[in-house]
Amino acid sequence: MTLAKFGKETALIVLDVQKAIDDPKWASKNNPGYVEKIVDLLTAFRAAKLPVIHIRHDEPNPASTYHKDGPGNALKPEVAPLPGEPVIAKNVNCAFIGTDLEKHLCDQGITRLVFTGVVIHNSMDASIRVAHCLGFDVILPVDTTTAIDVLDAKGVRHEAQTVFDLFAAVLASEYCVLSSSKDVISALA
């Protein structure tokens, strides 16, 4: 896929890439190289001097691996923000609810968002859908996100790759353009 050239109107969103995702409960992840692809995008966005925004999930539930005071709350070192890169804390799955993300984007003239992070069937899905509904153009490089196995209400386990493929298809049907990190990097001005 060829994307139009990106400029200052485009921001990279790094969503919930925290130490929590390395807990054994998240071990069924598909797409094991997703963090390296996020690092590639971070490097390219920084070199192009384009905006990078980090979203950190501060979960209030102490049982969560993402608990705001727990060891899993820290951003993974590979994607740590540089000075000047905002870190916006959220405490629900959507990055726009209860945060100043929308205001920050609008104040900066950002109209296009490249979403990366975890997991496609939770925070990524919720945030991408809301971003679209707010009028942002959204791109999802599918090699920069992941899914885990999901157990449904009937006790049936759906494998991570199946969950991933289904959510990517649904998001692409209306809410975003699917791409690869390589194509996004090629589109940076």
C-alpha positions in Angstrom: 0.0 0.0 0.0 1.2 3.5 -0.8 0.3 6.2 1.7 0.2 9.9 1.0 3.2 11.8 2.4 2.9 12.7 6.1 3.9 16.0 7.7 3.3 17.9 10.9 -0.4 17.0 10.9 0.5 13.4 11.7 1.3 12.1 15.2 2.5 8.7 16.3 0.5 7.3 19.3 2.2 4.7 21.5 -0.6 3.2 23.5 -0.2 1.1 26.7 3.2 -0.3 25.9 4.0 -0.9 29.5 5.9 -3.6 31.4 2.5 -5.1 32.4 2.2 -6.6 28.9 5.2 -8.9 29.8 3.3 -10.6 32.6 2.6 -14.3 32.0 -1.1 -13.7 31.8 -0.4 -11.9 28.5 1.8 -14.7 27.2 -0.5 -15.9 24.4 0.3 -12.8 22.2 0.5 -13.1 18.5 2.8 -10.9 16.5 5.8 -11.2 18.9 7.9 -8.6 17.0 5.4 -5.7 17.5 7.6 -3.7 20.0 10.5 -3.7 17.6 8.2 -2.3 14.8 7.0 0.4 17.2 10.7 1.3 17.9 11.3 1.5 14.2 8.4 4.0 13.9 9.5 6.0 16.9 13.0 6.3 15.4 11.5 7.5 12.1 9.0 9.9 13.6 11.7 11.4 15.8 14.1 11.7 12.8 11.4 13.5 10.9 10.7 15.7 13.9 7.0 14.6 13.9 4.9 14.5 17.1 5.0 11.4 19.3 2.5 10.9 22.1 2.7 8.2 24.7 -0.4 6.9 26.4 0.0 5.2 29.8 -2.8 3.1 31.3 -3.0 3.9 35.1 -5.4 1.1 36.1 -7.2 1.7 39.5 -7.8 -2.0 40.1 -5.0 -3.4 42.2 -5.4 -6.8 40.7 -4.5 -5.6 37.3 -0.9 -5.9 35.9 -1.4 -2.3 34.8 -2.2 -1.1 38.3 -1.2 2.6 38.7 1.1 1.8 41.7 2.3 -1.6 40.4 5.6 -2.6 38.8 3.9 -3.2 35.4 2.8 0.4 35.2 6.1 1.7 33.8 6.5 2.2 30.1 8.7 -0.4 28.5 12.2 1.0 28.2 12.4 0.4 24.5 9.6 3.0 23.9 10.4 5.4 26.7 9.6 9.0 25.9 12.2 11.5 25.1 12.1 15.0 26.7 9.3 16.9 25.2 7.2 13.9 24.2 4.0 14.0 26.2 2.8 11.1 28.3 -1.0 11.1 28.8 -2.4 9.0 31.6 -5.7 7.2 31.2 -7.6 4.9 33.5 -10.1 3.4 31.1 -9.6 1.5 27.8 -10.1 4.6 25.5 -7.3 7.1 25.3 -9.8 10.0 24.8 -12.0 9.4 27.8 -11.1 11.5 30.9 -7.9 12.8 29.2 -6.8 15.9 27.4 -5.7 13.9 24.3 -8.2 15.4 21.9 -7.4 19.0 23.1 -3.7 18.4 22.8 -4.1 17.0 19.2 -6.3 19.9 18.1 -4.1 22.5 19.7 -1.1 21.1 17.7 -3.1 21.0 14.4 -2.8 17.2 14.3 -5.5 15.6 12.1 -3.9 12.2 11.3 -3.0 9.5 13.9 -0.8 6.5 13.5 -1.8 4.1 16.3 0.6 1.5 17.8 0.4 -0.4 21.0 -1.6 -3.0 22.9 -4.0 -4.8 22.6 -5.9 -4.6 19.3 -9.1 -6.0 20.9 -9.2 -3.6 23.9 -7.6 -0.1 24.2 -6.5 0.0 20.5 -10.0 -0.8 19.3 -11.7 1.6 21.7 -9.3 4.5 21.0 -9.2 4.0 17.2 -13.0 4.0 17.0 -13.3 7.2 19.1 -10.5 8.9 17.1 -12.4 8.1 13.9 -15.7 9.4 15.4 -13.9 12.6 16.4 -12.9 13.2 12.8 -9.2 12.1 12.9 -7.8 10.1 10.0 -6.4 6.9 11.6 -3.8 4.5 10.3 -3.0 1.2 12.0 0.2 -0.4 11.1 -0.8 -4.0 11.9 2.7 -5.1 12.7 2.8 -2.7 15.6 0.1 -4.2 17.7 -0.9 -7.6 19.1 -3.7 -9.6 20.6 -4.0 -12.4 23.2 -6.2 -15.4 23.4 -9.8 -14.6 24.5 -12.1 -16.9 26.5 -15.7 -16.2 25.6 -18.8 -16.5 27.9 -19.3 -20.1 26.8 -15.7 -21.1 27.8 -14.5 -21.3 24.2 -10.9 -20.1 23.7 -10.3 -18.0 20.6 -6.7 -17.9 19.6 -4.8 -14.6 19.5 -4.3 -14.7 15.8 -8.0 -15.2 15.2 -8.9 -12.4 17.6 -6.3 -10.2 15.9 -7.5 -10.9 12.4 -11.2 -10.3 13.3 -10.5 -6.9 15.0 -8.2 -5.7 12.3 -10.9 -6.5 9.7 -13.6 -4.8 11.7 -11.5 -1.7 12.3 -10.5 -1.5 8.6 -14.1 -1.8 7.5 -14.9 1.7 8.9 -12.5 3.2 11.4 -9.0 3.2 10.0 -6.6 2.3 7.2 -4.5 -0.8 7.8 -0.9 -0.5 6.8 2.6 -1.7 7.8 5.3 0.1 9.7 7.4 0.1 6.6 4.7 1.9 4.5 4.2 4.5 7.3 8.0 5.1 7.4 8.1 5.5 3.6 5.3 8.1 3.9 7.1 10.4 6.4 8.0 13.7 4.8 
